Amino acid sequence: MFLYKNRIVITGGSGRFGKELSKLKSRYKLFFPKKNELNILKIRSITKFLKSKKPKYLIHLAGLSRPMNLHEKFLKKSIDLNIIGTANITKVCSNLGIKLIYFSTSYVYPGTKGNYKENSPLLPKNNYSWSKLGGESSVQMYRNSLILRVCMTEKPFVHNKAFGDFITNFIFHGDIAKFLLKLINHKGVINVGGKIQSVYDFVKKYNSKIKKISAKKILGHKYPLNPSMNINKLKKIIKR
């Protein structure tokens, strides 16, 4: 099937990050289908939309995300949207030869020692991260794909408290949007985030009144507190 090199379809475009992408001005033409135009749970719906737009790329953001306890309360919905929906997207992209870019999460790593590389062992700790790894499993089977393990948050930070002992790679949605198009022609897995630091240290640069709290006290001493990622691969790409 003929594909237009300058066209990108973005699922889940009504979400927080999708809205940042909609602000982009680039050489690409972006499509943000609504659920009644492209339903990730229906192969026929996905196929019909993609055949009509003929994009070279599909950025897959659609799914169930936060708060994480939704994935404990609504197990079926989590499986349907994050695992089955992603598998459906992968099937259709494979059938049509469309490049698939899948947004996963840093939480697929064990979260104990931090500084995880793309080839580090994976061990999700809750249903949310298992559902994202489930989505990854189908995408990994499709060679014309890219998995981005991302740690991002909205700006401004929505909470008035932040963990001083939870180490991660937070980066704002808008900052990722600025360099995302530099990544889409790569394949495999790329860790995407900012500097390794505590959530508190990240937030206090933008909000001097943020209150420091302890993740260990709130989440328990057994909860993995360091899912931080090594982002050297990302740095090399965006510097080119």
C-alpha positions as CSV (number, residue, x, y, z in Angstrom):
1,M,0.0,0.0,0.0
2,F,1.3,3.5,-0.9
3,L,2.1,5.5,2.2
4,Y,2.6,9.2,2.5
5,K,6.0,9.9,4.1
6,N,4.9,13.1,5.7
7,R,1.8,11.7,7.5
8,I,1.6,10.6,11.1
9,V,-1.5,9.2,12.9
10,I,-1.5,9.7,16.6
11,T,-3.9,7.5,18.8
12,G,-4.9,8.9,22.1
13,G,-4.4,12.4,20.9
14,S,-6.9,13.9,23.3
15,G,-4.7,13.1,26.3
16,R,-2.2,15.3,28.0
17,F,0.8,14.5,25.8
18,G,-1.3,14.3,22.6
19,K,-2.3,17.9,23.2
20,E,1.3,18.9,23.3
21,L,2.0,17.2,20.0
22,S,-1.0,19.0,18.4
23,K,0.9,22.2,19.0
24,L,3.8,21.1,16.8
25,K,4.7,22.9,13.6
26,S,6.7,20.6,11.4
27,R,7.0,19.1,7.9
28,Y,4.7,16.3,9.0
29,K,0.9,16.3,8.7
30,L,-0.6,15.0,11.9
31,F,-3.9,13.1,12.3
32,F,-5.6,12.8,15.7
33,P,-8.5,10.3,15.2
34,K,-11.3,10.3,17.7
35,K,-12.6,7.0,19.2
36,N,-15.5,6.8,16.7
37,E,-13.0,7.2,13.9
38,L,-10.4,4.7,15.1
39,N,-11.3,2.2,17.9
40,I,-8.2,0.3,19.1
41,L,-10.4,-2.6,20.1
42,K,-11.7,-3.1,16.6
43,I,-9.4,-4.3,13.9
44,R,-11.8,-3.2,11.1
45,S,-12.0,0.3,12.6
46,I,-8.2,0.7,12.8
47,T,-7.7,-0.7,9.2
48,K,-10.4,1.6,7.7
49,F,-8.9,4.7,9.2
50,L,-5.3,3.9,8.3
51,K,-6.2,2.9,4.8
52,S,-7.9,6.2,4.3
53,K,-5.0,8.3,5.6
54,K,-2.1,6.2,4.4
55,P,0.4,7.4,7.1
56,K,4.0,6.3,7.1
57,Y,4.0,6.4,10.9
58,L,1.6,5.7,13.8
59,I,2.4,7.0,17.3
60,H,0.4,4.9,19.8
61,L,-0.6,6.8,22.9
62,A,-4.1,5.5,23.5
63,G,-4.7,3.4,26.5
64,L,-5.5,3.4,30.3
65,S,-2.9,5.3,32.3
66,R,-3.4,7.2,35.6
67,P,-4.1,7.0,38.4
68,M,-2.4,3.6,38.6
69,N,-4.9,2.1,40.9
70,L,-7.4,2.0,38.0
71,H,-5.5,-1.0,36.7
72,E,-6.1,-2.8,40.0
73,K,-9.8,-1.9,40.1
74,F,-10.6,-2.4,36.4
75,L,-8.5,-5.3,35.4
76,K,-10.4,-6.1,32.2
77,K,-10.3,-2.5,31.0
78,S,-6.5,-2.4,31.6
79,I,-6.0,-5.6,29.6
80,D,-8.3,-4.5,26.8
81,L,-6.9,-1.1,26.3
82,N,-3.2,-1.5,27.0
83,I,-2.6,-5.1,25.9
84,I,-5.2,-6.1,23.4
85,G,-5.6,-2.6,21.9
86,T,-1.9,-2.4,21.4
87,A,-1.8,-5.8,19.8
88,N,-4.5,-4.8,17.4
89,I,-2.6,-1.7,16.5
90,T,0.5,-3.7,15.9
91,K,-1.3,-6.3,13.7
92,V,-2.8,-3.6,11.4
93,C,0.5,-1.6,11.2
94,S,2.2,-4.9,10.3
95,N,-0.4,-5.6,7.6
96,L,-0.1,-2.2,6.1
97,G,3.7,-1.6,6.5
98,I,3.2,1.4,8.8
99,K,6.0,2.3,11.2
100,L,4.8,1.9,14.8
101,I,6.0,4.1,17.7
102,Y,4.8,2.8,21.1
103,F,4.9,4.8,24.3
104,S,5.7,2.5,27.2
105,T,7.0,3.4,30.7
106,S,10.1,3.4,32.9
107,Y,8.0,1.3,35.4
108,V,8.7,-1.9,33.4
109,Y,12.1,-1.9,35.1
110,P,12.6,-3.5,38.6
111,G,13.0,-0.1,40.2
112,T,15.6,-1.2,42.8
113,K,19.0,0.0,41.6
114,G,18.2,2.6,38.9
115,N,20.2,3.7,35.9
116,Y,18.6,1.0,33.8
117,K,19.7,0.6,30.2
118,E,17.4,-0.4,27.3
119,N,18.7,-4.0,27.5
120,S,18.4,-4.3,31.3
121,P,16.1,-7.0,32.7
122,L,12.5,-6.1,33.1
123,L,10.2,-6.7,36.2
124,P,7.0,-4.7,36.5
125,K,5.7,-4.0,40.0
126,N,2.0,-3.4,39.5
127,N,-0.8,-3.9,37.0
128,Y,-0.1,-0.7,35.2
129,S,3.4,-1.6,34.4
130,W,2.5,-5.2,33.5
131,S,-0.1,-3.9,31.1
132,K,2.4,-1.6,29.4
133,L,4.9,-4.5,29.2
134,G,2.1,-6.6,27.7
135,G,1.7,-4.0,25.0
136,E,5.5,-4.0,24.4
137,S,5.4,-7.8,23.9
138,S,3.4,-7.4,20.7
139,V,5.3,-4.4,19.4
140,Q,8.6,-6.2,19.9
141,M,7.4,-8.9,17.5
142,Y,7.0,-6.2,14.7
143,R,10.4,-5.2,13.3
144,N,9.3,-1.9,11.9
145,S,8.7,-0.5,15.3
146,L,10.1,1.7,18.1
147,I,9.4,1.4,21.8
148,L,9.9,4.5,23.9
149,R,10.1,3.9,27.7
150,V,9.1,7.2,28.9
151,C,9.0,9.1,32.3
152,M,7.1,12.3,31.8
153,T,4.7,14.6,33.6
154,E,2.6,17.6,32.9
155,K,3.6,21.2,33.4
156,P,3.0,22.7,35.9
157,F,3.4,19.8,38.3
158,V,-0.1,19.1,39.6
159,H,0.7,18.1,43.2
160,N,1.8,20.3,46.1
161,K,3.9,17.5,47.6
162,A,6.8,15.5,46.0
163,F,8.8,12.5,47.0
164,G,12.3,13.2,48.2
165,D,13.3,9.6,48.1
166,F,11.8,8.4,44.8
167,I,14.5,8.6,42.1
168,T,13.4,8.9,38.5
169,N,13.8,10.8,35.2
170,F,10.9,13.2,35.0
171,I,10.7,15.4,32.0
172,F,7.7,17.6,30.9
173,H,5.4,16.5,28.1
174,G,6.2,19.7,26.1
175,D,10.0,19.0,26.3
176,I,9.6,15.5,24.8
177,A,7.3,16.9,22.1
178,K,10.1,19.2,20.9
179,F,12.4,16.3,20.0
180,L,10.1,13.4,19.4
181,L,10.2,13.7,15.6
182,K,14.0,13.2,15.8
183,L,13.3,9.7,17.1
184,I,10.6,8.3,14.9
185,N,13.0,6.8,12.2
186,H,14.8,4.8,14.8
187,K,13.9,1.2,15.8
188,G,14.2,-0.9,18.9
189,V,13.9,0.6,22.3
190,I,14.9,4.0,23.6
191,N,14.7,5.3,27.2
192,V,13.2,8.8,27.2
193,G,13.4,11.1,30.2
194,G,15.4,13.8,31.9
195,K,18.2,14.0,34.5
196,I,18.2,11.3,37.2
197,Q,17.0,12.9,40.4
198,S,14.4,12.7,43.1
199,V,10.9,13.9,42.2
200,Y,11.3,16.7,44.8
201,D,14.5,17.9,43.3
202,F,12.9,18.0,39.8
203,V,9.9,19.9,41.0
204,K,11.5,22.5,43.3
205,K,13.2,24.2,40.4
206,Y,9.8,25.2,39.2
207,N,7.9,25.4,42.5
208,S,9.9,26.6,45.5
209,K,6.9,26.0,47.8
210,I,6.7,22.2,47.0
211,K,6.7,20.1,50.2
212,K,9.0,17.1,50.5
213,I,7.5,13.8,51.6
214,S,8.7,10.2,51.9
215,A,7.8,7.6,49.4
216,K,9.1,4.9,51.7
217,K,6.8,5.9,54.5
218,I,3.7,6.2,52.2
219,L,4.4,3.3,49.8
220,G,6.2,1.0,52.2
221,H,9.9,-0.1,52.4
222,K,9.4,-2.9,49.9
223,Y,8.2,-0.6,47.2
224,P,10.9,-0.1,44.4
225,L,12.0,3.5,44.7
226,N,14.5,3.9,41.9
227,P,13.2,3.1,38.4
228,S,15.5,5.7,36.9
229,M,16.8,5.1,33.4
230,N,20.1,5.5,31.6
231,I,19.3,8.0,28.8
232,N,22.7,8.1,27.0
233,K,21.2,6.6,23.9
234,L,18.6,9.3,23.8
235,K,21.2,12.1,24.3
236,K,23.3,10.8,21.3
237,I,20.3,10.8,19.0
238,I,18.9,14.3,19.8
239,K,22.4,15.9,19.6
240,R,22.8,14.8,16.0
